[in-house]
Amino acid sequence: MDYGVSFLTRNMRYRIVQKGDEHYILDMEQSIWPIFIPFLFWVIPQRMYKVDAKIVKQLKAPTSGSNNSIAIVLIGAGGAAILTPLVKPLLNVALQSTALVNLLLLILSTTIIVSLRIYMRHSFYNRIRKTVDVQELDAVTIKVTPKYFKQYSDAILMILFASVFVVGSIYGFLKMGNLILLVSFIIFLPMLLILSSIVIHPNFGKNNLYRVTMLK
């Protein structure tokens, strides 16, 4: 069946899923793995929780003002554009360190960034609990996939764009030890981890509809 989706106010972990008078809260990060491999979200079973219209009204954000993923990309790109001339003197400066030290720097940076992303995931859960505790609601297990090709293509292209910068930054920093490549990695890895939320996005596609298959 086809369902519409909506954002929640200041909470990218969840979506409002609705069809007619039926309203649900979809937990986009019930499993932690789609944060790191976003396309898994379309493959593995998900859980959503039945809510009434009164709760939805409190949680729902205006779709037109909640294009968070595009804003994130634009902020990241703008930040990189501003940062580049400021650090131009560093472009040709390589860290005087071995490949092992560069690898340890990348591991340390990754650990910090991933830890912050996991903290965000937990904080979004605590935020929704202020309105409703989803764990106490009736739950259904589903699979959800895009209905239109553009919903696939927009999400895939944006995630691949960030992935190319992350992989390129890792490879370049390990090979050259250039500081700007480490900065690039620190900018684009958080973007990539946040972009996991765009696999279900109200503003992608011809219409705001996603295919939802009830499993139980």
Contacts in CASP RR format, 6 or more apart in sequence:
PFRMAT RR
TARGET T0000
AUTHOR 0000-0000-0000
METHOD contacts of the structure
MODEL  1
MDYGVSFLTRNMRYRIVQKGDEHYILDMEQSIWPIFIPFLFWVIPQRMYK
VDAKIVKQLKAPTSGSNNSIAIVLIGAGGAAILTPLVKPLLNVALQSTAL
VNLLLLILSTTIIVSLRIYMRHSFYNRIRKTVDVQELDAVTIKVTPKYFK
QYSDAILMILFASVFVVGSIYGFLKMGNLILLVSFIIFLPMLLILSSIVI
HPNFGKNNLYRVTMLK
1 19 0 8 1.000
1 211 0 8 1.000
1 212 0 8 1.000
1 213 0 8 1.000
1 214 0 8 1.000
2 19 0 8 1.000
2 147 0 8 1.000
2 209 0 8 1.000
2 210 0 8 1.000
2 211 0 8 1.000
2 212 0 8 1.000
3 17 0 8 1.000
3 18 0 8 1.000
3 19 0 8 1.000
3 24 0 8 1.000
3 144 0 8 1.000
3 209 0 8 1.000
3 210 0 8 1.000
3 212 0 8 1.000
4 17 0 8 1.000
4 18 0 8 1.000
4 19 0 8 1.000
4 202 0 8 1.000
4 208 0 8 1.000
4 209 0 8 1.000
4 210 0 8 1.000
5 15 0 8 1.000
5 16 0 8 1.000
5 17 0 8 1.000
5 18 0 8 1.000
5 26 0 8 1.000
5 200 0 8 1.000
5 201 0 8 1.000
5 202 0 8 1.000
5 208 0 8 1.000
5 210 0 8 1.000
6 15 0 8 1.000
6 16 0 8 1.000
6 18 0 8 1.000
6 60 0 8 1.000
6 61 0 8 1.000
6 63 0 8 1.000
6 202 0 8 1.000
7 15 0 8 1.000
7 16 0 8 1.000
7 60 0 8 1.000
7 61 0 8 1.000
7 62 0 8 1.000
7 63 0 8 1.000
7 66 0 8 1.000
7 68 0 8 1.000
7 202 0 8 1.000
8 14 0 8 1.000
8 15 0 8 1.000
8 16 0 8 1.000
8 25 0 8 1.000
8 59 0 8 1.000
8 60 0 8 1.000
8 61 0 8 1.000
8 128 0 8 1.000
9 59 0 8 1.000
9 60 0 8 1.000
9 61 0 8 1.000
9 66 0 8 1.000
10 61 0 8 1.000
10 127 0 8 1.000
11 59 0 8 1.000
11 124 0 8 1.000
11 127 0 8 1.000
11 128 0 8 1.000
12 28 0 8 1.000
12 68 0 8 1.000
12 124 0 8 1.000
12 194 0 8 1.000
12 197 0 8 1.000
13 27 0 8 1.000
13 28 0 8 1.000
13 29 0 8 1.000
13 121 0 8 1.000
13 124 0 8 1.000
13 125 0 8 1.000
13 128 0 8 1.000
13 197 0 8 1.000
14 25 0 8 1.000
14 26 0 8 1.000
14 27 0 8 1.000
14 28 0 8 1.000
14 59 0 8 1.000
14 124 0 8 1.000
14 128 0 8 1.000
14 134 0 8 1.000
15 25 0 8 1.000
15 26 0 8 1.000
15 28 0 8 1.000
15 200 0 8 1.000
15 202 0 8 1.000
16 23 0 8 1.000
16 24 0 8 1.000
16 25 0 8 1.000
16 26 0 8 1.000
16 56 0 8 1.000
16 59 0 8 1.000
16 60 0 8 1.000
17 23 0 8 1.000
17 24 0 8 1.000
17 25 0 8 1.000
17 26 0 8 1.000
17 48 0 8 1.000
17 144 0 8 1.000
17 210 0 8 1.000
17 212 0 8 1.000
18 24 0 8 1.000
18 56 0 8 1.000
21 53 0 8 1.000
22 50 0 8 1.000
23 50 0 8 1.000
23 51 0 8 1.000
23 52 0 8 1.000
23 53 0 8 1.000
23 55 0 8 1.000
23 56 0 8 1.000
24 48 0 8 1.000
24 49 0 8 1.000
24 50 0 8 1.000
24 51 0 8 1.000
24 140 0 8 1.000
25 48 0 8 1.000
25 49 0 8 1.000
25 51 0 8 1.000
25 59 0 8 1.000
25 128 0 8 1.000
25 132 0 8 1.000
25 134 0 8 1.000
25 137 0 8 1.000
26 46 0 8 1.000
26 47 0 8 1.000
26 48 0 8 1.000
26 144 0 8 1.000
26 200 0 8 1.000
27 46 0 8 1.000
27 47 0 8 1.000
27 48 0 8 1.000
27 49 0 8 1.000
27 134 0 8 1.000
28 34 0 8 1.000
28 41 0 8 1.000
28 46 0 8 1.000
28 196 0 8 1.000
28 197 0 8 1.000
28 199 0 8 1.000
28 200 0 8 1.000
29 35 0 8 1.000
29 121 0 8 1.000
29 124 0 8 1.000
29 196 0 8 1.000
30 46 0 8 1.000
30 47 0 8 1.000
31 40 0 8 1.000
31 44 0 8 1.000
31 46 0 8 1.000
32 118 0 8 1.000
32 121 0 8 1.000
33 40 0 8 1.000
33 44 0 8 1.000
34 40 0 8 1.000
34 41 0 8 1.000
34 44 0 8 1.000
34 196 0 8 1.000
34 199 0 8 1.000
35 117 0 8 1.000
35 121 0 8 1.000
35 193 0 8 1.000
35 196 0 8 1.000
36 193 0 8 1.000
36 196 0 8 1.000
38 155 0 8 1.000
38 159 0 8 1.000
38 195 0 8 1.000
38 196 0 8 1.000
38 198 0 8 1.000
38 199 0 8 1.000
39 156 0 8 1.000
39 159 0 8 1.000
39 199 0 8 1.000
41 144 0 8 1.000
41 196 0 8 1.000
41 199 0 8 1.000
41 200 0 8 1.000
42 143 0 8 1.000
42 144 0 8 1.000
42 145 0 8 1.000
42 146 0 8 1.000
42 199 0 8 1.000
43 143 0 8 1.000
44 143 0 8 1.000
45 141 0 8 1.000
45 142 0 8 1.000
45 143 0 8 1.000
45 215 0 8 1.000
46 141 0 8 1.000
46 142 0 8 1.000
46 143 0 8 1.000
46 144 0 8 1.000
47 139 0 8 1.000
47 140 0 8 1.000
47 141 0 8 1.000
47 142 0 8 1.000
48 139 0 8 1.000
48 140 0 8 1.000
48 142 0 8 1.000
49 134 0 8 1.000
49 137 0 8 1.000
49 138 0 8 1.000
49 139 0 8 1.000
49 140 0 8 1.000
50 137 0 8 1.000
50 138 0 8 1.000
50 139 0 8 1.000
50 140 0 8 1.000
51 132 0 8 1.000
51 137 0 8 1.000
55 131 0 8 1.000
55 132 0 8 1.000
58 131 0 8 1.000
59 128 0 8 1.000
59 131 0 8 1.000
59 132 0 8 1.000
63 202 0 8 1.000
63 203 0 8 1.000
63 208 0 8 1.000
66 202 0 8 1.000
67 203 0 8 1.000
68 197 0 8 1.000
69 158 0 8 1.000
69 194 0 8 1.000
69 195 0 8 1.000
69 197 0 8 1.000
69 198 0 8 1.000
69 201 0 8 1.000
70 203 0 8 1.000
72 191 0 8 1.000
72 194 0 8 1.000
72 195 0 8 1.000
73 158 0 8 1.000
73 161 0 8 1.000
73 162 0 8 1.000
73 191 0 8 1.000
73 195 0 8 1.000
76 187 0 8 1.000
76 188 0 8 1.000
76 191 0 8 1.000
79 187 0 8 1.000
80 184 0 8 1.000
80 187 0 8 1.000
83 183 0 8 1.000
83 187 0 8 1.000
84 180 0 8 1.000
87 179 0 8 1.000
87 180 0 8 1.000
87 183 0 8 1.000
90 178 0 8 1.000
90 179 0 8 1.000
90 180 0 8 1.000
91 178 0 8 1.000
91 180 0 8 1.000
92 178 0 8 1.000
93 178 0 8 1.000
93 179 0 8 1.000
94 176 0 8 1.000
94 177 0 8 1.000
94 178 0 8 1.000
94 179 0 8 1.000
95 101 0 8 1.000
95 102 0 8 1.000
95 177 0 8 1.000
95 178 0 8 1.000
95 179 0 8 1.000
95 182 0 8 1.000
97 105 0 8 1.000
97 177 0 8 1.000
99 174 0 8 1.000
102 173 0 8 1.000
102 174 0 8 1.000
102 177 0 8 1.000
103 174 0 8 1.000
105 173 0 8 1.000
105 182 0 8 1.000
106 170 0 8 1.000
106 173 0 8 1.000
106 174 0 8 1.000
106 182 0 8 1.000
106 185 0 8 1.000
109 182 0 8 1.000
109 185 0 8 1.000
109 186 0 8 1.000
109 189 0 8 1.000
110 189 0 8 1.000
113 186 0 8 1.000
113 189 0 8 1.000
113 190 0 8 1.000
113 193 0 8 1.000
114 193 0 8 1.000
116 190 0 8 1.000
117 190 0 8 1.000
117 193 0 8 1.000
117 194 0 8 1.000
128 134 0 8 1.000
140 214 0 8 1.000
140 215 0 8 1.000
140 216 0 8 1.000
141 214 0 8 1.000
141 215 0 8 1.000
141 216 0 8 1.000
142 212 0 8 1.000
142 213 0 8 1.000
142 214 0 8 1.000
142 215 0 8 1.000
143 212 0 8 1.000
143 213 0 8 1.000
143 215 0 8 1.000
144 200 0 8 1.000
144 210 0 8 1.000
144 211 0 8 1.000
144 212 0 8 1.000
144 213 0 8 1.000
145 210 0 8 1.000
145 211 0 8 1.000
146 152 0 8 1.000
146 155 0 8 1.000
146 204 0 8 1.000
146 205 0 8 1.000
146 210 0 8 1.000
146 211 0 8 1.000
147 207 0 8 1.000
147 209 0 8 1.000
147 210 0 8 1.000
147 211 0 8 1.000
148 204 0 8 1.000
148 205 0 8 1.000
148 206 0 8 1.000
148 207 0 8 1.000
148 209 0 8 1.000
150 204 0 8 1.000
150 205 0 8 1.000
150 206 0 8 1.000
151 201 0 8 1.000
151 204 0 8 1.000
151 205 0 8 1.000
151 210 0 8 1.000
154 198 0 8 1.000
154 201 0 8 1.000
154 204 0 8 1.000
154 205 0 8 1.000
155 198 0 8 1.000
155 199 0 8 1.000
155 201 0 8 1.000
155 204 0 8 1.000
158 195 0 8 1.000
158 198 0 8 1.000
159 192 0 8 1.000
159 195 0 8 1.000
159 196 0 8 1.000
159 198 0 8 1.000
162 188 0 8 1.000
162 191 0 8 1.000
162 192 0 8 1.000
162 195 0 8 1.000
163 192 0 8 1.000
165 184 0 8 1.000
165 188 0 8 1.000
166 185 0 8 1.000
166 188 0 8 1.000
166 189 0 8 1.000
166 192 0 8 1.000
168 181 0 8 1.000
169 181 0 8 1.000
169 182 0 8 1.000
169 184 0 8 1.000
169 185 0 8 1.000
169 188 0 8 1.000
170 185 0 8 1.000
172 178 0 8 1.000
172 181 0 8 1.000
173 181 0 8 1.000
173 182 0 8 1.000
173 185 0 8 1.000
198 204 0 8 1.000
200 210 0 8 1.000
202 208 0 8 1.000
END
